[in-house]
Amino acid sequence: MGNSFIEAMAAGLPVIATPVGGIVDFLKDGETGLFVEPKSPRLIAFQVQKLLSDRVLRHKLIINAKRMVIEKYDWDLIAKEMKTRIFDLPAADR
């Protein structure tokens, strides 16, 4: 999984995805995005229509997803965490 879902969330785009791989670690159905079963074009169309017609749901997903990205995937936070982990290693492990 690349960063495209996280980038979309950060940009304020609602996400519809299949619950496979690493996506399930950050996308919460009905909270930060919507899930569809793989190879389900009708369900994909239904979820797209739901997003288009339900402004409240769309706004909720966008706000929650952006908040989650800022809290967990901000590059500054990731860099600080990596720096801490690297410098906390014993010298022999570096």
Biopython code that builds the backbone (N, CA, C, O; Angstrom):
import numpy as np
from Bio.PDB.StructureBuilder import StructureBuilder

atoms = [
    (1, "MET", "N", (0.836, -1.169, 0.000)),
    (1, "MET", "CA", (0.000, 0.000, 0.000)),
    (1, "MET", "C", (0.881, 1.232, 0.000)),
    (1, "MET", "O", (1.786, 1.353, 0.826)),
    (2, "GLY", "N", (0.626, 2.134, -0.909)),
    (2, "GLY", "CA", (1.361, 3.387, -0.948)),
    (2, "GLY", "C", (0.737, 4.412, -0.022)),
    (2, "GLY", "O", (-0.065, 4.084, 0.853)),
    (3, "ASN", "N", (1.117, 5.642, -0.230)),
    (3, "ASN", "CA", (0.602, 6.728, 0.593)),
    (3, "ASN", "C", (-0.645, 7.374, 0.014)),
    (3, "ASN", "O", (-1.154, 8.333, 0.594)),
    (4, "SER", "N", (-1.149, 6.890, -1.095)),
    (4, "SER", "CA", (-2.223, 7.598, -1.792)),
    (4, "SER", "C", (-3.482, 7.774, -0.950)),
    (4, "SER", "O", (-4.126, 8.819, -1.032)),
    (5, "PHE", "N", (-3.845, 6.789, -0.150)),
    (5, "PHE", "CA", (-5.036, 6.935, 0.690)),
    (5, "PHE", "C", (-4.808, 7.997, 1.759)),
    (5, "PHE", "O", (-5.679, 8.830, 2.009)),
    (6, "ILE", "N", (-3.644, 7.967, 2.382)),
    (6, "ILE", "CA", (-3.325, 8.948, 3.419)),
    (6, "ILE", "C", (-3.231, 10.346, 2.807)),
    (6, "ILE", "O", (-3.689, 11.317, 3.410)),
    (7, "GLU", "N", (-2.644, 10.453, 1.620)),
    (7, "GLU", "CA", (-2.557, 11.744, 0.939)),
    (7, "GLU", "C", (-3.944, 12.266, 0.580)),
    (7, "GLU", "O", (-4.208, 13.461, 0.712)),
    (8, "ALA", "N", (-4.824, 11.390, 0.131)),
    (8, "ALA", "CA", (-6.194, 11.801, -0.188)),
    (8, "ALA", "C", (-6.899, 12.316, 1.063)),
    (8, "ALA", "O", (-7.576, 13.343, 1.026)),
    (9, "MET", "N", (-6.736, 11.596, 2.168)),
    (9, "MET", "CA", (-7.356, 12.022, 3.423)),
    (9, "MET", "C", (-6.813, 13.382, 3.859)),
    (9, "MET", "O", (-7.577, 14.248, 4.285)),
    (10, "ALA", "N", (-5.505, 13.570, 3.756)),
    (10, "ALA", "CA", (-4.887, 14.839, 4.141)),
    (10, "ALA", "C", (-5.384, 15.986, 3.267)),
    (10, "ALA", "O", (-5.472, 17.127, 3.722)),
    (11, "ALA", "N", (-5.708, 15.682, 2.014)),
    (11, "ALA", "CA", (-6.196, 16.695, 1.079)),
    (11, "ALA", "C", (-7.688, 16.963, 1.233)),
    (11, "ALA", "O", (-8.240, 17.811, 0.532)),
    (12, "GLY", "N", (-8.345, 16.248, 2.140)),
    (12, "GLY", "CA", (-9.766, 16.468, 2.360)),
    (12, "GLY", "C", (-10.666, 15.739, 1.386)),
    (12, "GLY", "O", (-11.788, 16.173, 1.123)),
    (13, "LEU", "N", (-10.179, 14.634, 0.851)),
    (13, "LEU", "CA", (-10.993, 13.832, -0.059)),
    (13, "LEU", "C", (-11.524, 12.608, 0.677)),
    (13, "LEU", "O", (-10.754, 11.913, 1.340)),
    (14, "PRO", "N", (-12.815, 12.332, 0.576)),
    (14, "PRO", "CA", (-13.341, 11.126, 1.219)),
    (14, "PRO", "C", (-12.832, 9.882, 0.489)),
    (14, "PRO", "O", (-12.677, 9.883, -0.733)),
    (15, "VAL", "N", (-12.577, 8.831, 1.252)),
    (15, "VAL", "CA", (-11.969, 7.620, 0.703)),
    (15, "VAL", "C", (-12.942, 6.451, 0.763)),
    (15, "VAL", "O", (-13.595, 6.214, 1.779)),
    (16, "ILE", "N", (-13.022, 5.727, -0.351)),
    (16, "ILE", "CA", (-13.745, 4.457, -0.434)),
    (16, "ILE", "C", (-12.699, 3.415, -0.796)),
    (16, "ILE", "O", (-11.971, 3.577, -1.775)),
    (17, "ALA", "N", (-12.622, 2.346, -0.010)),
    (17, "ALA", "CA", (-11.568, 1.350, -0.225)),
    (17, "ALA", "C", (-12.064, -0.045, 0.124)),
    (17, "ALA", "O", (-13.120, -0.214, 0.734)),
    (18, "THR", "N", (-11.290, -1.031, -0.271)),
    (18, "THR", "CA", (-11.581, -2.413, 0.121)),
    (18, "THR", "C", (-10.826, -2.723, 1.414)),
    (18, "THR", "O", (-9.714, -2.231, 1.604)),
    (19, "PRO", "N", (-11.405, -3.526, 2.301)),
    (19, "PRO", "CA", (-10.765, -3.825, 3.587)),
    (19, "PRO", "C", (-9.698, -4.908, 3.469)),
    (19, "PRO", "O", (-9.838, -5.992, 4.036)),
    (20, "VAL", "N", (-8.644, -4.614, 2.740)),
    (20, "VAL", "CA", (-7.556, -5.578, 2.553)),
    (20, "VAL", "C", (-6.223, -4.904, 2.856)),
    (20, "VAL", "O", (-6.087, -3.687, 2.729)),
    (21, "GLY", "N", (-5.261, -5.692, 3.251)),
    (21, "GLY", "CA", (-3.918, -5.190, 3.500)),
    (21, "GLY", "C", (-3.867, -4.156, 4.605)),
    (21, "GLY", "O", (-4.642, -4.201, 5.561)),
    (22, "GLY", "N", (-2.940, -3.221, 4.456)),
    (22, "GLY", "CA", (-2.702, -2.216, 5.477)),
    (22, "GLY", "C", (-3.788, -1.168, 5.610)),
    (22, "GLY", "O", (-3.792, -0.402, 6.574)),
    (23, "ILE", "N", (-4.704, -1.121, 4.664)),
    (23, "ILE", "CA", (-5.770, -0.123, 4.693)),
    (23, "ILE", "C", (-6.600, -0.242, 5.967)),
    (23, "ILE", "O", (-7.031, 0.766, 6.527)),
    (24, "VAL", "N", (-6.822, -1.459, 6.420)),
    (24, "VAL", "CA", (-7.653, -1.655, 7.617)),
    (24, "VAL", "C", (-6.992, -1.103, 8.878)),
    (24, "VAL", "O", (-7.656, -0.950, 9.903)),
    (25, "ASP", "N", (-5.697, -0.802, 8.816)),
    (25, "ASP", "CA", (-5.012, -0.240, 9.979)),
    (25, "ASP", "C", (-5.362, 1.222, 10.215)),
    (25, "ASP", "O", (-5.229, 1.711, 11.337)),
    (26, "PHE", "N", (-5.807, 1.929, 9.183)),
    (26, "PHE", "CA", (-6.099, 3.350, 9.382)),
    (26, "PHE", "C", (-7.480, 3.784, 8.912)),
    (26, "PHE", "O", (-7.977, 4.814, 9.367)),
    (27, "LEU", "N", (-8.105, 3.047, 8.033)),
    (27, "LEU", "CA", (-9.435, 3.434, 7.587)),
    (27, "LEU", "C", (-10.472, 2.720, 8.442)),
    (27, "LEU", "O", (-10.521, 1.490, 8.475)),
    (28, "LYS", "N", (-11.291, 3.490, 9.125)),
    (28, "LYS", "CA", (-12.361, 2.937, 9.952)),
    (28, "LYS", "C", (-13.682, 3.211, 9.241)),
    (28, "LYS", "O", (-14.055, 4.363, 9.016)),
    (29, "ASP", "N", (-14.380, 2.137, 8.894)),
    (29, "ASP", "CA", (-15.607, 2.243, 8.108)),
    (29, "ASP", "C", (-16.625, 3.145, 8.800)),
    (29, "ASP", "O", (-16.988, 2.923, 9.955)),
    (30, "GLY", "N", (-17.073, 4.158, 8.080)),
    (30, "GLY", "CA", (-18.064, 5.082, 8.608)),
    (30, "GLY", "C", (-17.486, 6.176, 9.488)),
    (30, "GLY", "O", (-18.215, 7.069, 9.921)),
    (31, "GLU", "N", (-16.182, 6.121, 9.761)),
    (31, "GLU", "CA", (-15.533, 7.137, 10.594)),
    (31, "GLU", "C", (-14.491, 7.942, 9.813)),
    (31, "GLU", "O", (-14.510, 9.173, 9.831)),
    (32, "THR", "N", (-13.583, 7.240, 9.128)),
    (32, "THR", "CA", (-12.551, 7.929, 8.342)),
    (32, "THR", "C", (-12.648, 7.602, 6.854)),
    (32, "THR", "O", (-11.844, 8.087, 6.058)),
    (33, "GLY", "N", (-13.610, 6.799, 6.485)),
    (33, "GLY", "CA", (-13.816, 6.410, 5.094)),
    (33, "GLY", "C", (-14.895, 5.355, 5.013)),
    (33, "GLY", "O", (-15.557, 5.044, 6.004)),
    (34, "LEU", "N", (-15.064, 4.810, 3.830)),
    (34, "LEU", "CA", (-16.066, 3.766, 3.620)),
    (34, "LEU", "C", (-15.407, 2.553, 2.981)),
    (34, "LEU", "O", (-14.549, 2.683, 2.108)),
    (35, "PHE", "N", (-15.816, 1.388, 3.422)),
    (35, "PHE", "CA", (-15.324, 0.145, 2.844)),
    (35, "PHE", "C", (-16.329, -0.418, 1.848)),
    (35, "PHE", "O", (-17.537, -0.216, 1.973)),
    (36, "VAL", "N", (-15.802, -1.124, 0.864)),
    (36, "VAL", "CA", (-16.604, -1.923, -0.061)),
    (36, "VAL", "C", (-15.899, -3.263, -0.216)),
    (36, "VAL", "O", (-14.681, -3.353, -0.061)),
    (37, "GLU", "N", (-16.648, -4.275, -0.515)),
    (37, "GLU", "CA", (-16.048, -5.585, -0.764)),
    (37, "GLU", "C", (-15.328, -5.561, -2.115)),
    (37, "GLU", "O", (-15.778, -4.896, -3.049)),
    (38, "PRO", "N", (-14.221, -6.281, -2.215)),
    (38, "PRO", "CA", (-13.510, -6.329, -3.495)),
    (38, "PRO", "C", (-14.416, -6.835, -4.625)),
    (38, "PRO", "O", (-15.282, -7.685, -4.421)),
    (39, "LYS", "N", (-14.191, -6.295, -5.795)),
    (39, "LYS", "CA", (-14.909, -6.709, -7.011)),
    (39, "LYS", "C", (-16.420, -6.547, -6.874)),
    (39, "LYS", "O", (-17.182, -7.418, -7.295)),
    (40, "SER", "N", (-16.851, -5.436, -6.287)),
    (40, "SER", "CA", (-18.277, -5.160, -6.096)),
    (40, "SER", "C", (-18.632, -3.807, -6.716)),
    (40, "SER", "O", (-18.823, -2.830, -5.993)),
    (41, "PRO", "N", (-18.723, -3.741, -8.050)),
    (41, "PRO", "CA", (-18.986, -2.455, -8.693)),
    (41, "PRO", "C", (-20.286, -1.799, -8.238)),
    (41, "PRO", "O", (-20.353, -0.574, -8.127)),
    (42, "ARG", "N", (-21.305, -2.588, -7.979)),
    (42, "ARG", "CA", (-22.575, -1.993, -7.523)),
    (42, "ARG", "C", (-22.428, -1.363, -6.143)),
    (42, "ARG", "O", (-22.975, -0.292, -5.881)),
    (43, "LEU", "N", (-21.696, -2.027, -5.271)),
    (43, "LEU", "CA", (-21.481, -1.479, -3.938)),
    (43, "LEU", "C", (-20.601, -0.225, -4.002)),
    (43, "LEU", "O", (-20.818, 0.728, -3.253)),
    (44, "ILE", "N", (-19.621, -0.231, -4.886)),
    (44, "ILE", "CA", (-18.797, 0.971, -5.073)),
    (44, "ILE", "C", (-19.686, 2.129, -5.521)),
    (44, "ILE", "O", (-19.599, 3.230, -4.976)),
    (45, "ALA", "N", (-20.531, 1.883, -6.502)),
    (45, "ALA", "CA", (-21.446, 2.915, -6.999)),
    (45, "ALA", "C", (-22.376, 3.394, -5.889)),
    (45, "ALA", "O", (-22.648, 4.589, -5.777)),
    (46, "PHE", "N", (-22.859, 2.469, -5.074)),
    (46, "PHE", "CA", (-23.742, 2.822, -3.958)),
    (46, "PHE", "C", (-23.018, 3.738, -2.971)),
    (46, "PHE", "O", (-23.580, 4.736, -2.521)),
    (47, "GLN", "N", (-21.771, 3.398, -2.634)),
    (47, "GLN", "CA", (-21.018, 4.206, -1.671)),
    (47, "GLN", "C", (-20.688, 5.590, -2.247)),
    (47, "GLN", "O", (-20.716, 6.586, -1.524)),
    (48, "VAL", "N", (-20.379, 5.649, -3.537)),
    (48, "VAL", "CA", (-20.136, 6.943, -4.176)),
    (48, "VAL", "C", (-21.399, 7.786, -4.118)),
    (48, "VAL", "O", (-21.346, 8.968, -3.776)),
    (49, "GLN", "N", (-22.528, 7.188, -4.448)),
    (49, "GLN", "CA", (-23.803, 7.902, -4.401)),
    (49, "GLN", "C", (-24.115, 8.365, -2.983)),
    (49, "GLN", "O", (-24.628, 9.466, -2.781)),
    (50, "LYS", "N", (-23.806, 7.526, -2.007)),
    (50, "LYS", "CA", (-24.024, 7.889, -0.604)),
    (50, "LYS", "C", (-23.206, 9.133, -0.248)),
    (50, "LYS", "O", (-23.716, 10.056, 0.388)),
    (51, "LEU", "N", (-21.934, 9.152, -0.663)),
    (51, "LEU", "CA", (-21.091, 10.315, -0.378)),
    (51, "LEU", "C", (-21.604, 11.577, -1.068)),
    (51, "LEU", "O", (-21.567, 12.667, -0.497)),
    (52, "LEU", "N", (-22.078, 11.419, -2.290)),
    (52, "LEU", "CA", (-22.577, 12.575, -3.032)),
    (52, "LEU", "C", (-23.862, 13.131, -2.438)),
    (52, "LEU", "O", (-24.084, 14.342, -2.464)),
    (53, "SER", "N", (-24.698, 12.270, -1.909)),
    (53, "SER", "CA", (-26.007, 12.708, -1.429)),
    (53, "SER", "C", (-26.048, 13.042, 0.060)),
    (53, "SER", "O", (-26.957, 13.746, 0.500)),
    (54, "ASP", "N", (-25.102, 12.561, 0.836)),
    (54, "ASP", "CA", (-25.126, 12.771, 2.291)),
    (54, "ASP", "C", (-23.992, 13.716, 2.700)),
    (54, "ASP", "O", (-22.878, 13.288, 2.998)),
    (55, "ARG", "N", (-24.310, 15.000, 2.703)),
    (55, "ARG", "CA", (-23.313, 16.021, 3.026)),
    (55, "ARG", "C", (-22.771, 15.867, 4.444)),
    (55, "ARG", "O", (-21.581, 16.079, 4.677)),
    (56, "VAL", "N", (-23.623, 15.503, 5.383)),
    (56, "VAL", "CA", (-23.202, 15.341, 6.781)),
    (56, "VAL", "C", (-22.189, 14.202, 6.908)),
    (56, "VAL", "O", (-21.156, 14.361, 7.558)),
    (57, "LEU", "N", (-22.480, 13.062, 6.292)),
    (57, "LEU", "CA", (-21.547, 11.929, 6.321)),
    (57, "LEU", "C", (-20.229, 12.307, 5.655)),
    (57, "LEU", "O", (-19.154, 12.034, 6.189)),
    (58, "ARG", "N", (-20.319, 12.931, 4.494)),
    (58, "ARG", "CA", (-19.118, 13.323, 3.758)),
    (58, "ARG", "C", (-18.242, 14.243, 4.612)),
    (58, "ARG", "O", (-17.027, 14.053, 4.686)),
    (59, "HIS", "N", (-18.851, 15.227, 5.248)),
    (59, "HIS", "CA", (-18.118, 16.161, 6.097)),
    (59, "HIS", "C", (-17.490, 15.434, 7.290)),
    (59, "HIS", "O", (-16.338, 15.690, 7.638)),
    (60, "LYS", "N", (-18.240, 14.536, 7.911)),
    (60, "LYS", "CA", (-17.727, 13.767, 9.053)),
    (60, "LYS", "C", (-16.501, 12.946, 8.655)),
    (60, "LYS", "O", (-15.494, 12.952, 9.362)),
    (61, "LEU", "N", (-16.585, 12.244, 7.529)),
    (61, "LEU", "CA", (-15.461, 11.431, 7.066)),
    (61, "LEU", "C", (-14.230, 12.291, 6.783)),
    (61, "LEU", "O", (-13.112, 11.924, 7.145)),
    (62, "ILE", "N", (-14.442, 13.425, 6.142)),
    (62, "ILE", "CA", (-13.331, 14.315, 5.804)),
    (62, "ILE", "C", (-12.659, 14.849, 7.065)),
    (62, "ILE", "O", (-11.434, 14.813, 7.177)),
    (63, "ILE", "N", (-13.447, 15.343, 8.008)),
    (63, "ILE", "CA", (-12.901, 15.906, 9.252)),
    (63, "ILE", "C", (-12.164, 14.839, 10.052)),
    (63, "ILE", "O", (-11.038, 15.064, 10.498)),
    (64, "ASN", "N", (-12.794, 13.677, 10.238)),
    (64, "ASN", "CA", (-12.166, 12.600, 11.017)),
    (64, "ASN", "C", (-10.881, 12.098, 10.362)),
    (64, "ASN", "O", (-9.888, 11.850, 11.045)),
    (65, "ALA", "N", (-10.903, 11.951, 9.045)),
    (65, "ALA", "CA", (-9.724, 11.445, 8.336)),
    (65, "ALA", "C", (-8.574, 12.444, 8.407)),
    (65, "ALA", "O", (-7.431, 12.057, 8.649)),
    (66, "LYS", "N", (-8.869, 13.729, 8.198)),
    (66, "LYS", "CA", (-7.808, 14.739, 8.283)),
    (66, "LYS", "C", (-7.206, 14.777, 9.683)),
    (66, "LYS", "O", (-5.988, 14.875, 9.838)),
    (67, "ARG", "N", (-8.053, 14.701, 10.693)),
    (67, "ARG", "CA", (-7.575, 14.704, 12.077)),
    (67, "ARG", "C", (-6.671, 13.496, 12.332)),
    (67, "ARG", "O", (-5.608, 13.627, 12.938)),
    (68, "MET", "N", (-7.098, 12.331, 11.871)),
    (68, "MET", "CA", (-6.316, 11.114, 12.062)),
    (68, "MET", "C", (-4.955, 11.217, 11.367)),
    (68, "MET", "O", (-3.941, 10.805, 11.930)),
    (69, "VAL", "N", (-4.928, 11.757, 10.162)),
    (69, "VAL", "CA", (-3.665, 11.906, 9.433)),
    (69, "VAL", "C", (-2.730, 12.856, 10.181)),
    (69, "VAL", "O", (-1.541, 12.573, 10.321)),
    (70, "ILE", "N", (-3.257, 13.964, 10.654)),
    (70, "ILE", "CA", (-2.435, 14.935, 11.383)),
    (70, "ILE", "C", (-1.886, 14.323, 12.667)),
    (70, "ILE", "O", (-0.725, 14.539, 13.014)),
    (71, "GLU", "N", (-2.721, 13.560, 13.371)),
    (71, "GLU", "CA", (-2.312, 12.987, 14.654)),
    (71, "GLU", "C", (-1.348, 11.811, 14.515)),
    (71, "GLU", "O", (-0.510, 11.596, 15.391)),
    (72, "LYS", "N", (-1.454, 11.045, 13.425)),
    (72, "LYS", "CA", (-0.667, 9.815, 13.318)),
    (72, "LYS", "C", (0.360, 9.790, 12.194)),
    (72, "LYS", "O", (1.361, 9.081, 12.294)),
    (73, "TYR", "N", (0.133, 10.547, 11.129)),
    (73, "TYR", "CA", (0.966, 10.401, 9.938)),
    (73, "TYR", "C", (1.659, 11.684, 9.502)),
    (73, "TYR", "O", (2.177, 11.752, 8.387)),
    (74, "ASP", "N", (1.679, 12.692, 10.346)),
    (74, "ASP", "CA", (2.382, 13.925, 10.033)),
    (74, "ASP", "C", (3.874, 13.622, 9.897)),
    (74, "ASP", "O", (4.447, 12.943, 10.750)),
    (75, "TRP", "N", (4.508, 14.120, 8.829)),
    (75, "TRP", "CA", (5.912, 13.792, 8.571)),
    (75, "TRP", "C", (6.832, 14.239, 9.701)),
    (75, "TRP", "O", (7.815, 13.562, 10.000)),
    (76, "ASP", "N", (6.525, 15.366, 10.330)),
    (76, "ASP", "CA", (7.355, 15.821, 11.448)),
    (76, "ASP", "C", (7.293, 14.835, 12.610)),
    (76, "ASP", "O", (8.313, 14.540, 13.233)),
    (77, "LEU", "N", (6.100, 14.327, 12.901)),
    (77, "LEU", "CA", (5.959, 13.336, 13.973)),
    (77, "LEU", "C", (6.696, 12.047, 13.637)),
    (77, "LEU", "O", (7.368, 11.464, 14.488)),
    (78, "ILE", "N", (6.564, 11.611, 12.396)),
    (78, "ILE", "CA", (7.236, 10.376, 11.970)),
    (78, "ILE", "C", (8.751, 10.546, 12.057)),
    (78, "ILE", "O", (9.451, 9.643, 12.516)),
    (79, "ALA", "N", (9.264, 11.703, 11.617)),
    (79, "ALA", "CA", (10.711, 11.949, 11.668)),
    (79, "ALA", "C", (11.213, 11.957, 13.106)),
    (79, "ALA", "O", (12.265, 11.387, 13.397)),
    (80, "LYS", "N", (10.472, 12.596, 14.010)),
    (80, "LYS", "CA", (10.875, 12.621, 15.424)),
    (80, "LYS", "C", (10.888, 11.216, 16.013)),
    (80, "LYS", "O", (11.797, 10.854, 16.761)),
    (81, "GLU", "N", (9.872, 10.430, 15.671)),
    (81, "GLU", "CA", (9.810, 9.060, 16.184)),
    (81, "GLU", "C", (10.979, 8.226, 15.660)),
    (81, "GLU", "O", (11.594, 7.467, 16.410)),
    (82, "MET", "N", (11.281, 8.371, 14.374)),
    (82, "MET", "CA", (12.408, 7.622, 13.804)),
    (82, "MET", "C", (13.725, 8.047, 14.452)),
    (82, "MET", "O", (14.563, 7.202, 14.765)),
    (83, "LYS", "N", (13.908, 9.343, 14.652)),
    (83, "LYS", "CA", (15.127, 9.847, 15.287)),
    (83, "LYS", "C", (15.266, 9.257, 16.689)),
    (83, "LYS", "O", (16.346, 8.808, 17.074)),
    (84, "THR", "N", (14.175, 9.261, 17.447)),
    (84, "THR", "CA", (14.203, 8.707, 18.798)),
    (84, "THR", "C", (14.562, 7.230, 18.771)),
    (84, "THR", "O", (15.395, 6.774, 19.554)),
    (85, "ARG", "N", (13.941, 6.490, 17.877)),
    (85, "ARG", "CA", (14.216, 5.048, 17.805)),
    (85, "ARG", "C", (15.661, 4.763, 17.402)),
    (85, "ARG", "O", (16.294, 3.858, 17.946)),
    (86, "ILE", "N", (16.174, 5.528, 16.461)),
    (86, "ILE", "CA", (17.545, 5.299, 15.992)),
    (86, "ILE", "C", (18.553, 5.629, 17.088)),
    (86, "ILE", "O", (19.475, 4.855, 17.346)),
    (87, "PHE", "N", (18.375, 6.779, 17.731)),
    (87, "PHE", "CA", (19.352, 7.195, 18.734)),
    (87, "PHE", "C", (19.195, 6.475, 20.065)),
    (87, "PHE", "O", (20.083, 6.551, 20.915)),
    (88, "ASP", "N", (18.086, 5.779, 20.259)),
    (88, "ASP", "CA", (17.916, 4.973, 21.468)),
    (88, "ASP", "C", (18.525, 3.583, 21.316)),
    (88, "ASP", "O", (18.621, 2.840, 22.293)),
    (89, "LEU", "N", (18.938, 3.225, 20.101)),
    (89, "LEU", "CA", (19.568, 1.922, 19.881)),
    (89, "LEU", "C", (20.967, 1.905, 20.494)),
    (89, "LEU", "O", (21.672, 2.914, 20.456)),
    (90, "PRO", "N", (21.367, 0.781, 21.050)),
    (90, "PRO", "CA", (22.762, 0.671, 21.487)),
    (90, "PRO", "C", (23.685, 0.867, 20.284)),
    (90, "PRO", "O", (23.317, 0.530, 19.158)),
    (91, "ALA", "N", (24.864, 1.403, 20.512)),
    (91, "ALA", "CA", (25.804, 1.716, 19.425)),
    (91, "ALA", "C", (26.084, 0.516, 18.536)),
    (91, "ALA", "O", (26.251, 0.683, 17.327)),
    (92, "ALA", "N", (26.141, -0.678, 19.090)),
    (92, "ALA", "CA", (26.428, -1.888, 18.306)),
    (92, "ALA", "C", (25.309, -2.211, 17.325)),
    (92, "ALA", "O", (25.555, -2.865, 16.311)),
    (93, "ASP", "N", (24.074, -1.764, 17.605)),
    (93, "ASP", "CA", (22.933, -2.064, 16.736)),
    (93, "ASP", "C", (22.768, -1.048, 15.612)),
    (93, "ASP", "O", (21.975, -1.276, 14.697)),
    (94, "ARG", "N", (23.480, 0.045, 15.654)),
    (94, "ARG", "CA", (23.315, 1.096, 14.629)),
    (94, "ARG", "C", (24.045, 0.774, 13.371)),
    (94, "ARG", "O", (24.005, 1.553, 12.418)),
]
sb = StructureBuilder()
sb.init_structure("model")
sb.init_model(0)
sb.init_chain("A")
sb.init_seg("    ")
for serial, (resi, resn, name, xyz) in enumerate(atoms, 1):
    if name == "N":
        sb.init_residue(resn, " ", resi, " ")
    sb.init_atom(name, np.array(xyz, "f"), 0.0, 1.0, " ", f" {name:<3s}", serial, name[0])
structure = sb.get_structure()
